[in-house]
Amino acid sequence: MAGSMGAVWRRTARRRRRIAGANLAYCFPELDAARRDALVAGHFQSLGYALLEVALAWYADPARLRDLVRVDGREHLEAALARGRGALLLAGHFTTLEIGAARLGIDAPVDGVYRPHADPSMERASRDGRQRFGGRLLDRTDVRGMLRRLRANRAVWYAPDQDPGPRNGVFAPFFGRPAATVTATARIARASGAPVLPFRVERSAGGRAYRVVIEPALTGFPSGDVQADAAQVNAVIERWARARPEQYLWVHRRFKTRPPGEPDVYGG
């Protein structure tokens, strides 16, 4: 079912298919056209799974989520929270994020940073679904709210890997390409004293099982060097995307903002 949904979306969502293809060509120039086309097809299949995973994350019985999704590395989160300064869970925009965040929140509430929906009914549904295990949602612009939650020794997941525009970030390498990257990850970590723990979610073939992995806290972060900190964040997310490229969100225009003189990745 998920594969069929993804195939239909791939055929009908021409603009998104074009964006995904452009991103993959830009990030994987070593692949031939046939291999990139196969990755685009695999990505849309992954998007089909993501739609079903949203339903599981928002409505499934917690016991089912516990059985479906394994959590590795929780000891890293527990050690971070034992310091009393909260924990900033560094995530990326992968198609598996919803189900992973929900599973993590079953054992202990985790707050999340998100972009509110313009549609009121969708906004209500997403807030109800994402907050059903006791975590709170914070608008991505609400830096003060994030700091308050971290200072209350909460875990907050945060995905900074979308284009912030020309005025709100720096250019840092992502797949060896200059990508406009938000600097808030380092600023929040510095202001709160919270350790930053990379947090990824992996889907097995066919969506039969999932694994949440909480990695040890980043070392030497923040460094005080805005450019280096942005590059370190991008390197973490790139590592995950290279390992499971079909599960990364390629339909987003990650390279929309260009350095002066650089051509448009998406063809205008």
NUTI-950884 format. One line per 5 residues: number of its first residue (from 1); their letters; for each residue x, y, z of N, C-alpha, C. Coordinates in nm, 3 decimals, decimal comma. Atoms other than C-alpha are relative to their C-alpha. Example, Ala and Ser with C-alpha at 12.3 -4.5 7.8 and 13.67 -1.06 7.14 Angstrom:
% NUTI-950884
1	as	0,089/-0,119/0,000/1,230/-0,450/0,780/0,090/0,120/0,000; -0,082/-0,119/-0,006/1,367/-0,106/0,714/-0,077/0,109/0,073 .
This chain:
% NUTI-950884
1	magsm	0,083/-0,121/0,000/0,000/0,000/0,000/0,086/0,126/0,000; -0,086/-0,119/-0,008/0,273/0,249/0,099/0,076/0,021/-0,130; -0,072/-0,012/0,126/0,469/0,170/-0,217/-0,089/0,054/-0,110; 0,093/-0,049/0,102/0,161/0,229/-0,432/-0,029/0,148/0,019; 0,024/-0,142/-0,028/0,091/0,561/-0,259/0,118/0,084/-0,048 .
6	gavwr	-0,118/-0,073/0,042/0,448/0,670/-0,321/0,012/0,007/-0,151; -0,009/0,003/0,146/0,434/0,565/-0,688/-0,100/0,098/-0,062; 0,100/-0,095/0,051/0,115/0,764/-0,744/0,048/0,143/0,022; -0,049/-0,134/-0,029/0,266/1,068/-0,576/0,114/0,037/-0,095; -0,112/-0,028/0,090/0,580/1,038/-0,789/-0,050/0,036/-0,139 .
11	rtarr	0,053/-0,029/0,134/0,372/1,036/-1,108/-0,070/0,134/-0,006; 0,085/-0,119/0,005/0,152/1,330/-1,009/0,071/0,126/0,053; -0,065/-0,117/-0,061/0,382/1,558/-0,805/0,123/0,036/-0,082; -0,111/-0,026/0,092/0,594/1,679/-1,094/0,103/0,096/0,058; -0,095/-0,098/-0,054/0,744/1,978/-0,917/0,087/-0,064/0,108 .
16	rrria	-0,077/0,065/-0,106/0,847/1,774/-0,614/0,095/-0,105/-0,057; -0,088/0,099/0,064/0,987/1,500/-0,837/0,121/0,070/-0,064; -0,110/-0,074/0,062/1,193/1,760/-1,023/0,098/0,050/0,107; -0,087/-0,048/-0,108/1,325/1,906/-0,695/0,085/-0,114/0,055; -0,074/0,115/-0,051/1,422/1,563/-0,567/0,111/-0,040/-0,096 .
21	ganla	-0,100/0,036/0,099/1,601/1,484/-0,891/0,115/0,098/-0,005; -0,105/-0,102/0,000/1,790/1,814/-0,885/0,089/-0,013/0,123; -0,079/0,017/-0,123/1,898/1,762/-0,524/0,094/-0,120/-0,011; -0,082/0,122/0,009/2,022/1,410/-0,593/0,111/0,016/-0,104; -0,104/-0,024/0,099/2,209/1,517/-0,905/0,110/0,090/0,056 .
26	ycfpe	-0,095/-0,095/-0,058/2,375/1,798/-0,709/0,085/-0,067/0,109; -0,070/0,062/-0,114/2,466/1,582/-0,407/0,073/-0,129/-0,037; -0,062/0,126/0,042/2,556/1,259/-0,590/0,041/0,007/-0,147; -0,038/-0,013/0,142/2,726/1,369/-0,914/0,067/-0,124/-0,056; -0,067/0,122/0,046/2,909/1,036/-0,926/-0,097/-0,106/-0,050 .
31	ldaar	0,099/0,099/0,043/2,584/0,847/-0,991/-0,050/0,032/-0,140; 0,056/-0,024/0,133/2,453/0,798/-1,342/-0,149/0,028/0,011; 0,140/-0,041/-0,001/2,103/0,906/-1,441/-0,092/-0,113/0,043; 0,086/0,113/-0,037/1,956/0,558/-1,402/0,000/-0,022/0,151; -0,008/0,021/-0,144/2,081/0,525/-1,046/-0,071/0,113/0,074 .
36	rdalv	0,070/-0,112/-0,065/1,953/0,872/-0,954/-0,151/-0,014/-0,016; 0,144/0,022/0,019/1,614/0,792/-1,107/-0,052/-0,106/0,097; 0,041/0,104/-0,094/1,602/0,479/-0,894/-0,008/0,055/0,142; 0,005/-0,063/-0,132/1,680/0,688/-0,585/-0,123/0,088/0,014; 0,122/-0,081/-0,004/1,400/0,929/-0,672/-0,121/-0,091/0,024 .
41	aghfq	0,111/0,093/-0,018/1,161/0,633/-0,702/-0,002/-0,055/0,143; -0,007/0,049/-0,137/1,284/0,494/-0,370/-0,039/0,105/0,100; 0,037/-0,108/-0,091/1,242/0,832/-0,208/-0,151/0,018/0,006; 0,145/-0,016/-0,002/0,879/0,861/-0,314/-0,068/-0,119/0,067; 0,052/0,114/-0,075/0,817/0,511/-0,185/0,014/0,027/0,150 .
46	slgya	-0,023/-0,035/-0,141/0,967/0,631/0,145/-0,101/0,105/0,046; 0,102/-0,099/-0,034/0,729/0,928/0,140/-0,137/-0,068/0,019; 0,123/0,075/-0,019/0,442/0,682/0,099/-0,005/-0,066/0,137; -0,007/0,057/-0,134/0,556/0,500/0,410/-0,019/0,108/0,106; 0,009/-0,107/-0,099/0,583/0,833/0,591/-0,144/0,039/0,030 .
51	lleva	0,140/-0,033/-0,024/0,213/0,902/0,542/-0,065/-0,100/0,096; 0,053/0,101/-0,092/0,126/0,574/0,713/0,061/0,015/0,139; -0,069/-0,016/-0,128/0,382/0,644/0,986/-0,056/0,116/0,081; 0,065/-0,109/-0,071/0,214/0,973/1,070/-0,123/-0,052/0,074; 0,119/0,058/-0,065/-0,107/0,779/1,142/0,041/-0,084/0,120 .
56	lawya	-0,048/0,080/-0,113/0,087/0,536/1,361/0,047/0,089/0,114; -0,057/-0,088/-0,103/0,269/0,816/1,543/-0,108/0,074/0,077; 0,101/-0,083/-0,063/-0,046/1,014/1,615/-0,113/-0,080/0,065; 0,121/0,069/-0,045/-0,302/0,741/1,678/0,022/-0,143/0,050; -0,017/0,142/-0,035/-0,153/0,393/1,731/0,013/-0,019/0,151 .
61	dparl	-0,017/0,037/-0,140/-0,162/0,220/2,067/0,149/0,004/0,036; -0,142/-0,007/-0,038/0,165/0,289/2,255/0,069/-0,136/0,001; -0,061/0,134/-0,002/0,223/-0,085/2,296/0,042/-0,042/-0,141; -0,037/0,034/0,137/0,224/-0,123/1,918/0,126/0,075/-0,042; -0,120/-0,077/0,034/0,479/0,155/1,878/0,124/-0,056/0,069 .
66	rdlvr	-0,113/0,060/-0,072/0,701/-0,004/2,144/0,049/-0,126/-0,071; -0,038/0,123/0,068/0,694/-0,333/1,955/0,065/0,028/-0,136; -0,043/-0,029/0,137/0,757/-0,170/1,617/0,133/0,073/-0,006; -0,116/-0,090/0,004/1,033/0,076/1,707/0,093/-0,028/0,118; -0,101/0,024/-0,104/1,349/-0,012/1,899/0,076/0,130/0,026 .
71	vdgre	-0,077/-0,120/-0,038/1,540/0,259/2,087/0,137/-0,045/0,048; -0,138/0,026/-0,040/1,919/0,237/2,109/0,065/0,132/0,044; -0,075/-0,118/-0,043/2,139/0,479/2,300/-0,072/0,088/0,099; 0,072/-0,082/-0,098/1,887/0,598/2,557/0,091/0,040/0,116; -0,091/-0,033/-0,110/2,170/0,590/2,810/0,072/0,133/-0,023 .
76	hleaa	-0,064/-0,128/0,030/2,326/0,888/2,630/-0,092/0,116/0,039; 0,096/-0,103/-0,038/2,009/1,090/2,681/-0,012/0,008/0,152; 0,009/0,000/-0,146/1,982/0,984/3,045/0,121/0,066/0,065; -0,122/-0,062/-0,053/2,343/1,085/3,108/-0,001/0,151/-0,021; 0,008/-0,143/0,027/2,283/1,422/2,945/-0,095/0,069/0,097 .
81	largr	0,098/-0,061/-0,089/1,972/1,493/3,152/0,047/-0,002/0,146; -0,052/0,006/-0,137/2,157/1,390/3,468/0,085/0,121/0,033; -0,077/-0,123/-0,022/2,367/1,703/3,422/-0,088/0,118/0,040; 0,095/-0,101/-0,044/2,053/1,911/3,475/-0,017/0,119/-0,091; 0,011/-0,114/0,092/2,079/2,137/3,171/-0,079/-0,033/-0,127 .
86	galll	0,078/0,039/0,116/1,846/1,957/2,936/0,086/-0,069/-0,105; -0,070/0,064/0,110/1,938/1,790/2,609/-0,064/0,044/-0,131; 0,048/-0,040/0,132/1,908/1,919/2,253/0,025/-0,117/-0,095; -0,009/0,115/0,089/1,834/1,624/2,024/0,005/0,049/-0,144; -0,023/-0,047/0,136/1,977/1,703/1,682/-0,056/-0,100/-0,099 .
91	aghft	0,064/0,087/0,099/1,750/1,552/1,416/0,019/0,059/-0,139; 0,002/-0,047/0,137/1,726/1,582/1,041/-0,138/-0,026/-0,060; 0,130/0,019/0,063/1,430/1,601/0,806/0,003/-0,128/-0,084; 0,013/0,130/0,062/1,398/1,233/0,730/-0,147/-0,040/0,002; 0,141/0,039/0,010/1,073/1,068/0,630/-0,045/-0,081/0,122 .
96	tleig	0,030/0,082/-0,118/1,090/0,859/0,950/-0,013/0,081/0,129; -0,011/-0,081/-0,122/1,103/1,151/1,194/-0,125/-0,011/0,089; 0,124/0,001/-0,080/0,736/1,141/1,304/-0,008/-0,124/0,089; 0,018/0,122/-0,078/0,731/0,778/1,413/0,112/-0,013/0,103; -0,109/0,007/-0,096/1,072/0,804/1,579/-0,019/0,093/0,118 .
101	aarlg	0,023/-0,096/-0,109/0,985/1,114/1,779/-0,112/-0,049/0,091; 0,110/0,052/-0,082/0,659/0,954/1,892/0,048/-0,112/0,090; -0,049/0,114/-0,080/0,834/0,637/2,005/0,087/0,048/0,115; -0,089/-0,050/-0,104/1,095/0,831/2,197/-0,080/0,062/0,114; 0,080/-0,068/-0,101/0,825/1,028/2,377/-0,084/-0,091/0,087 .
106	idapv	0,080/0,092/-0,081/0,645/0,719/2,507/0,065/-0,023/0,136; -0,071/0,032/-0,124/0,912/0,645/2,768/0,021/0,122/0,089; -0,017/-0,126/-0,075/0,969/1,008/2,870/-0,035/0,114/-0,093; 0,044/-0,108/0,090/0,812/1,327/2,731/0,118/0,074/-0,062; -0,101/-0,073/0,076/1,019/1,498/2,464/-0,070/0,114/-0,072 .
111	dgvyr	0,057/-0,114/0,070/0,943/1,847/2,336/0,057/0,008/-0,141; -0,043/-0,007/0,139/0,969/1,923/1,965/-0,014/0,139/-0,057; 0,003/-0,129/0,071/1,036/2,221/1,741/-0,058/-0,026/-0,138; 0,068/0,025/0,126/0,813/2,252/1,436/-0,043/0,131/-0,065; 0,057/-0,114/0,073/0,668/2,484/1,175/-0,152/-0,015/0,001 .
116	phadp	0,146/0,013/-0,006/0,296/2,549/1,244/-0,064/-0,004/-0,138; 0,074/0,009/0,126/0,050/2,460/0,968/-0,089/0,123/-0,018; 0,089/-0,112/0,031/-0,141/2,737/0,795/-0,146/-0,041/0,011; 0,137/0,049/-0,007/-0,453/2,520/0,784/-0,037/-0,031/0,145; 0,033/0,020/-0,142/-0,624/2,532/1,128/-0,033/-0,144/0,037 .
121	smera	0,036/0,137/-0,033/-0,763/2,179/1,112/0,123/-0,090/0,002; -0,124/0,077/0,001/-0,425/2,033/1,018/0,088/0,036/0,118; -0,078/-0,043/-0,115/-0,260/2,238/1,289/-0,051/-0,067/0,128; 0,056/0,066/-0,119/-0,498/2,099/1,553/0,036/-0,148/0,002; -0,030/0,144/0,006/-0,445/1,742/1,434/0,146/-0,027/0,031 .
126	srdgr	-0,143/0,023/-0,022/-0,067/1,773/1,432/0,038/0,028/0,145; -0,031/-0,030/-0,139/-0,053/1,934/1,774/-0,053/-0,110/0,094; 0,057/0,106/-0,084/-0,286/1,675/1,927/0,082/-0,128/-0,014; -0,074/0,123/0,023/-0,095/1,389/1,767/0,139/0,003/0,058; -0,140/-0,009/-0,043/0,252/1,512/1,850/0,015/0,023/0,150 .
131	qrfgg	-0,010/-0,029/-0,143/0,171/1,610/2,208/-0,071/-0,105/0,086; 0,084/0,093/-0,076/-0,027/1,302/2,311/0,075/-0,075/0,109; -0,076/0,068/-0,105/0,258/1,158/2,520/0,060/0,098/0,101; -0,041/-0,095/-0,103/0,313/1,476/2,722/0,105/0,101/-0,042; -0,095/-0,099/0,049/0,571/1,659/2,513/-0,071/0,124/-0,051 .
136	rlldr	0,057/-0,124/0,051/0,515/2,015/2,401/0,062/0,035/-0,135; -0,051/-0,049/0,127/0,550/2,168/2,056/0,036/0,147/0,013; -0,049/-0,137/-0,002/0,747/2,488/2,010/0,017/0,048/-0,143; -0,021/-0,061/0,130/0,733/2,716/1,709/0,150/0,014/-0,025; -0,144/-0,003/0,032/1,071/2,706/1,530/0,062/0,138/0,020 .
141	tdvrg	-0,052/-0,134/-0,026/1,101/3,082/1,583/0,006/0,033/0,149; 0,011/-0,026/-0,145/1,046/3,052/1,960/0,127/-0,045/0,073; -0,128/0,037/-0,062/1,408/3,041/2,072/-0,009/0,013/0,153; 0,014/-0,016/-0,145/1,317/3,171/2,418/-0,074/-0,119/0,062; 0,071/0,116/-0,049/1,069/2,888/2,458/0,089/-0,124/0,006 .
146	mlrrl	-0,094/0,113/0,000/1,336/2,634/2,363/0,094/0,009/0,120; -0,093/-0,019/-0,112/1,573/2,782/2,619/-0,070/-0,027/0,133; 0,073/0,028/-0,124/1,305/2,770/2,889/-0,016/-0,149/0,023; 0,017/0,144/-0,015/1,240/2,404/2,822/0,132/-0,068/0,034; -0,130/0,059/-0,030/1,608/2,317/2,822/0,044/0,033/0,143 .
151	ranra	-0,038/-0,038/-0,137/1,664/2,511/3,145/-0,085/-0,071/0,104; 0,082/0,083/-0,088/1,381/2,306/3,294/0,042/-0,147/-0,007; -0,058/0,134/0,015/1,596/2,001/3,211/-0,087/-0,092/-0,083; 0,079/0,079/0,094/1,379/1,883/2,924/0,087/-0,040/-0,119; -0,057/0,038/0,129/1,481/1,699/2,609/-0,083/0,067/-0,109 .
156	vwyap	0,066/-0,071/0,109/1,399/1,900/2,296/0,061/-0,047/-0,131; -0,057/0,037/0,129/1,433/1,764/1,943/-0,017/0,114/-0,099; -0,013/-0,118/0,085/1,532/2,010/1,675/0,067/-0,043/-0,130; -0,052/0,036/0,132/1,586/1,961/1,299/0,036/0,128/-0,075; -0,040/-0,129/0,057/1,789/2,255/1,159/0,038/-0,005/-0,148 .
161	dqdpg	-0,057/0,020/0,134/1,853/2,122/0,807/-0,093/0,045/-0,112; 0,074/-0,058/0,112/1,626/2,341/0,596/0,053/0,140/-0,028; -0,057/-0,127/0,044/1,720/2,649/0,400/-0,063/0,116/0,076; 0,056/-0,109/-0,081/1,682/2,953/0,630/-0,011/0,133/-0,074; -0,001/-0,127/0,072/1,713/3,216/0,356/0,134/0,069/0,014 .
166	prngv	-0,132/-0,063/0,007/1,997/3,455/0,290/0,042/0,078/0,124; -0,034/-0,086/-0,113/1,980/3,652/0,615/0,009/-0,073/0,134; 0,014/0,069/-0,128/1,943/3,384/0,880/0,095/-0,118/0,018; -0,092/0,112/-0,013/2,239/3,154/0,837/0,134/0,031/-0,064; -0,130/-0,009/0,066/2,584/3,091/0,698/0,007/-0,114/-0,102 .
171	fapff	-0,020/0,108/0,095/2,703/2,881/0,407/0,101/-0,099/0,058; -0,085/0,106/-0,052/2,846/2,550/0,524/-0,014/-0,121/-0,092; 0,005/0,113/0,093/2,930/2,232/0,331/-0,108/-0,101/0,038; 0,094/0,112/-0,014/2,657/1,974/0,280/0,013/-0,080/-0,129; -0,035/0,078/0,117/2,752/1,693/0,043/0,104/0,072/-0,086 .
176	grpaa	-0,105/-0,071/0,071/3,049/1,909/-0,048/-0,047/0,124/-0,074; 0,060/-0,116/0,068/2,819/2,189/-0,166/-0,033/0,108/0,102; 0,036/-0,105/-0,096/2,759/2,529/-0,005/-0,150/0,003/0,024; 0,142/0,002/-0,035/2,427/2,513/0,180/-0,026/0,103/0,109; 0,038/-0,095/-0,104/2,263/2,796/0,372/-0,045/-0,079/0,122 .
181	tvtat	0,019/0,082/-0,119/2,260/2,664/0,727/-0,028/0,089/0,121; 0,032/-0,080/-0,119/2,096/2,800/1,042/0,111/-0,015/0,104; -0,103/0,000/-0,104/2,331/2,889/1,326/-0,060/-0,017/0,139; 0,067/0,002/-0,130/2,071/2,853/1,601/0,039/-0,120/0,085; -0,035/0,118/-0,079/2,184/2,503/1,702/0,111/0,034/0,099 .
186	ariar	-0,112/-0,036/-0,086/2,512/2,634/1,838/-0,039/0,109/0,099; 0,039/-0,110/-0,090/2,353/2,949/1,982/-0,086/-0,051/0,115; 0,086/0,055/-0,106/2,090/2,751/2,173/0,084/-0,084/0,097; -0,085/0,082/-0,086/2,351/2,506/2,302/0,087/0,088/0,090; -0,086/-0,089/-0,079/2,575/2,790/2,417/-0,080/0,071/0,109 .
191	asgap	0,080/-0,076/-0,095/2,297/2,986/2,586/-0,057/-0,088/0,112; 0,063/0,089/-0,098/2,148/2,684/2,765/0,099/-0,087/0,075; -0,094/0,096/-0,057/2,455/2,474/2,835/-0,040/-0,144/-0,026; 0,048/0,135/0,028/2,264/2,174/2,699/0,092/-0,071/-0,097; -0,074/0,079/0,099/2,461/1,898/2,529/-0,086/-0,027/-0,122 .
196	vlpfr	0,070/0,027/0,125/2,369/1,827/2,167/0,023/-0,146/-0,039; -0,007/0,143/0,029/2,289/1,461/2,095/-0,063/-0,029/-0,136; 0,060/0,039/0,128/2,242/1,345/1,735/-0,102/-0,111/0,020; 0,115/0,090/-0,019/1,914/1,155/1,702/-0,054/-0,036/-0,137; 0,046/0,042/0,133/1,826/0,950/1,394/-0,100/-0,114/0,012 .
201	versa	0,102/0,105/0,005/1,547/0,712/1,294/0,017/-0,075/-0,131; -0,021/0,083/0,118/1,596/0,423/1,051/-0,118/-0,093/-0,022; 0,108/0,092/0,038/1,330/0,226/0,866/0,062/-0,122/-0,068; -0,048/0,120/0,068/1,398/-0,135/0,769/-0,072/-0,014/-0,134; 0,063/0,024/0,129/1,313/-0,262/0,423/-0,145/-0,043/0,020 .
206	ggray	0,140/0,037/-0,010/0,938/-0,278/0,380/-0,073/0,061/0,117; 0,065/-0,062/-0,113/0,867/-0,074/0,691/-0,046/-0,097/0,106; 0,042/0,101/-0,098/0,851/-0,383/0,908/0,053/0,029/0,140; -0,059/-0,033/-0,131/1,065/-0,239/1,189/0,075/0,132/-0,013; -0,067/-0,129/-0,005/1,227/0,085/1,296/0,100/0,001/0,116 .
211	rvvie	-0,099/-0,013/-0,107/1,524/0,186/1,505/0,029/0,147/0,023; -0,043/-0,133/-0,043/1,576/0,509/1,695/0,140/-0,014/0,059; -0,137/0,004/-0,052/1,943/0,577/1,762/0,034/0,138/0,057; -0,049/-0,122/-0,065/2,055/0,840/2,014/0,151/-0,015/0,013; -0,146/0,008/0,001/2,424/0,905/1,961/0,058/0,079/0,118 .
216	paltg	-0,063/-0,080/-0,105/2,671/1,040/2,218/0,001/0,149/-0,036; 0,000/-0,145/0,022/2,678/1,417/2,262/0,118/0,042/-0,087; -0,108/-0,055/0,081/2,881/1,614/2,010/0,111/0,052/0,089; -0,114/-0,051/-0,076/3,228/1,695/2,135/0,048/0,131/-0,062; -0,051/-0,128/0,048/3,375/2,042/2,112/-0,106/0,088/-0,063 .
221	fpsgd	0,111/-0,075/0,058/3,033/2,186/2,032/-0,083/0,063/0,110; -0,045/-0,092/0,104/2,966/2,470/2,027/0,146/0,041/0,020; -0,143/-0,032/-0,005/3,319/2,573/1,942/0,027/0,149/0,013; -0,021/-0,145/0,006/3,264/2,948/1,920/0,024/0,048/-0,141; -0,019/-0,031/0,142/3,330/2,934/1,545/-0,131/-0,034/-0,071 .
226	vqada	0,133/0,021/0,058/2,991/2,981/1,378/0,007/-0,089/-0,124; -0,014/0,077/0,124/3,110/2,840/1,045/0,031/-0,147/0,030; -0,038/0,137/-0,034/3,271/2,533/1,200/-0,116/-0,075/0,065; 0,113/0,065/-0,066/2,967/2,462/1,415/-0,107/-0,039/-0,102; 0,098/0,031/0,104/2,733/2,480/1,114/0,047/-0,118/-0,084 .
231	aqvna	-0,055/0,111/0,078/2,964/2,247/0,922/-0,010/-0,131/0,076; 0,010/0,123/-0,079/2,965/1,998/1,210/-0,142/-0,054/0,000; 0,141/0,042/0,005/2,584/1,990/1,219/-0,031/-0,064/-0,136; 0,028/0,053/0,133/2,566/1,939/0,842/0,068/-0,135/-0,022; -0,073/0,125/0,018/2,827/1,662/0,856/-0,073/-0,117/0,065 .
236	vierw	0,076/0,106/-0,067/2,616/1,464/1,103/-0,117/-0,044/-0,088; 0,119/0,032/0,079/2,305/1,485/0,887/0,039/-0,061/-0,134; -0,048/0,059/0,125/2,501/1,412/0,569/0,038/-0,146/0,020; -0,038/0,139/-0,028/2,642/1,096/0,727/-0,123/-0,091/-0,002; 0,122/0,080/-0,003/2,290/0,970/0,791/-0,062/-0,011/-0,140 .
241	ararp	0,062/-0,001/0,133/2,164/1,072/0,445/0,077/-0,085/-0,099; -0,079/0,088/0,087/2,450/0,892/0,273/-0,028/-0,147/0,031; 0,025/0,139/-0,039/2,374/0,576/0,470/-0,136/-0,048/-0,048; 0,136/0,037/0,042/2,001/0,578/0,384/-0,058/0,113/-0,085; 0,037/-0,119/0,079/1,959/0,825/0,098/-0,147/0,007/-0,036 .
246	eqylw	0,141/-0,005/0,039/1,604/0,723/0,006/-0,088/0,054/0,112; 0,082/-0,042/-0,113/1,483/0,820/0,355/0,018/0,147/0,037; -0,016/-0,143/-0,026/1,610/1,180/0,352/-0,103/0,079/-0,082; 0,107/-0,079/0,064/1,367/1,458/0,253/0,056/0,081/-0,117; -0,058/-0,065/0,117/1,491/1,540/-0,096/-0,098/0,092/-0,072 .
251	vhrrf	0,097/-0,085/0,070/1,169/1,714/-0,204/0,002/0,144/0,052; -0,018/-0,137/-0,049/1,272/2,021/-0,002/0,114/0,066/-0,078; -0,105/-0,071/0,073/1,477/2,288/-0,182/0,111/0,042/0,097; -0,106/-0,022/-0,099/1,775/2,256/0,051/0,102/0,102/-0,046; -0,102/-0,090/0,054/1,998/2,462/-0,181/-0,063/0,120/-0,071 .
256	ktrpp	0,072/-0,113/0,062/1,749/2,737/-0,265/0,082/0,128/0,006; -0,081/-0,121/-0,016/1,969/3,017/-0,127/0,141/-0,030/-0,050; -0,129/0,025/0,061/2,288/3,045/-0,330/0,100/0,108/0,037; -0,104/-0,102/-0,017/2,619/3,220/-0,267/0,004/0,089/-0,124; -0,008/-0,090/0,118/2,679/3,520/-0,494/0,074/-0,065/-0,116 .
261	gepdv	-0,063/0,054/0,119/2,752/3,408/-0,846/-0,026/-0,147/-0,027; 0,028/0,144/0,018/2,639/3,046/-0,794/-0,132/-0,017/-0,076; 0,125/0,020/0,076/2,375/2,912/-1,039/-0,110/-0,061/0,085; 0,117/0,059/-0,063/2,026/2,812/-0,936/0,002/-0,151/-0,020; -0,003/0,146/0,006/2,023/2,441/-0,853/-0,127/-0,055/-0,066 .
266	ygg	0,131/0,052/0,040/1,654/2,407/-0,947/-0,049/0,058/-0,133; 0,035/-0,045/0,135/1,655/2,579/-1,285/-0,101/0,112/-0,006; 0,087/-0,115/0,002/1,468/2,892/-1,192/-0,140/-0,027/0,050 .
